[in-house]
Amino acid sequence: MTLQAAQVVLRPVISEKSMDQTNRHKYTFAVAQAANKMQIKDAVETLFKVTVLDVNVLNAKRKEKSRNRRRGRQVGYTSPWKKATF
């Protein structure tokens, strides 16, 4: 399965930790589950016209979320996703 560059990099991760890392020139993006490190590196280099030195990938597991409703407690899960930092 070949992915286009825009299909590999999905969105930037906006969190307090990732925004703090941008001061140190480390950027974090949510990427496609099927993408490997080489595909992520090539996609970032073509999309943003930069040179990527290294890529760190983390698979974020699903988390249980629950909420109380009028008819009882509802339990669900968040979607698992893949995060890349470079």
DOTOR-916756 format. One record per residue (C-alpha): residue number from 1; x, y, z. Coordinates in steps of 0.1 Angstrom, whole numbers, padded with zeros to 4 digits. Each point is the difference from the previous one (the first is absolute). Layout:
! DOTOR-916756
{NUM {X Y Z}};
...
! end
This chain:
! DOTOR-916756
{1 {0000 0000 0000}};
{2 {0016 0033 -0011}};
{3 {-0011 0031 0018}};
{4 {0003 0035 -0014}};
{5 {0018 0026 0022}};
{6 {-0032 0017 0010}};
{7 {-0015 -0033 0010}};
{8 {0030 -0008 0023}};
{9 {0001 0032 0020}};
{10 {-0035 0005 0014}};
{11 {0001 0030 0024}};
{12 {0023 0017 0024}};
{13 {-0003 -0009 0037}};
{14 {-0009 0031 0020}};
{15 {0008 -0006 0036}};
{16 {0020 0018 0027}};
{17 {0029 -0024 -0003}};
{18 {0002 0001 -0038}};
{19 {-0002 0038 -0001}};
{20 {0029 0001 0025}};
{21 {0020 -0023 -0022}};
{22 {-0004 0023 -0030}};
{23 {0023 0025 0017}};
{24 {0027 -0028 -0002}};
{25 {-0009 -0006 -0037}};
{26 {-0018 -0033 0007}};
{27 {-0034 -0004 -0017}};
{28 {-0027 -0025 0007}};
{29 {-0026 -0012 -0025}};
{30 {-0028 -0026 0000}};
{31 {0008 -0024 -0029}};
{32 {-0017 -0029 -0018}};
{33 {0000 -0034 0018}};
{34 {0015 -0018 -0030}};
{35 {0029 0025 -0004}};
{36 {0035 -0010 0009}};
{37 {0029 0023 0010}};
{38 {0014 0003 -0036}};
{39 {-0034 0009 -0014}};
{40 {-0005 0026 0028}};
{41 {0034 0015 -0007}};
{42 {-0006 0002 -0038}};
{43 {-0035 0015 0005}};
{44 {0012 0027 0024}};
{45 {0030 0009 -0023}};
{46 {-0023 0004 -0030}};
{47 {-0028 0018 0017}};
{48 {0020 0025 0020}};
{49 {0033 0001 -0021}};
{50 {0022 -0006 0030}};
{51 {0027 -0026 0009}};
{52 {-0011 -0025 0026}};
{53 {0029 -0013 0022}};
{54 {-0019 -0028 0019}};
{55 {-0035 -0012 0006}};
{56 {-0014 -0014 0032}};
{57 {-0033 -0018 -0002}};
{58 {-0024 -0009 0028}};
{59 {-0033 -0020 -0001}};
{60 {-0025 0016 0023}};
{61 {-0023 -0027 0013}};
{62 {-0038 0003 0004}};
{63 {-0012 0014 0033}};
{64 {-0033 -0008 0018}};
{65 {-0023 0030 0003}};
{66 {-0032 -0001 0020}};
{67 {-0028 0024 0008}};
{68 {-0031 -0001 0021}};
{69 {-0033 0004 -0017}};
{70 {-0036 0000 0011}};
{71 {-0003 -0037 -0010}};
{72 {0032 -0011 0017}};
{73 {0037 0000 -0007}};
{74 {0013 -0001 -0036}};
{75 {0034 -0014 -0006}};
{76 {0019 0005 -0033}};
{77 {0036 0002 -0013}};
{78 {0020 0026 -0018}};
{79 {0016 -0009 -0033}};
{80 {0036 -0013 -0001}};
{81 {0024 0022 -0020}};
{82 {0036 0004 -0010}};
{83 {0022 0030 0009}};
{84 {0033 0010 -0016}};
{85 {0025 0024 0014}};
{86 {0029 0014 -0020}};
! end
